[in-house]
Amino acid sequence: MTEKLFEVEIGPDKELVFRFHRPRSLVPDMARDRMRSSAKGMLEAFRDLVDAALEVVEEKEGTKKESQKIEVK
């Protein structure tokens, strides 16, 4: 049985639920690296969803400001 690094669930009201799990220490290095890359991609997608939700709220409130894109390494 494989242990999941994270789970994504769509709730009854269409909300997204993210659960993150600590990987087992016995996972081979290559597999662990791939899981990290996958998790990073999921987190980046989650950030995009949060940004889009913030834009909708700011437009409704009339508080939308000019934003700068900041490179995160």
ABEGO torsion letter per residue (X at the ends): XBBBABBBBBBAAGBBBBBBBBBBAABBAAAAAAAAAAAAAAAAAAAAAAAAAAAAAAAAAGABBBBBBBBBX
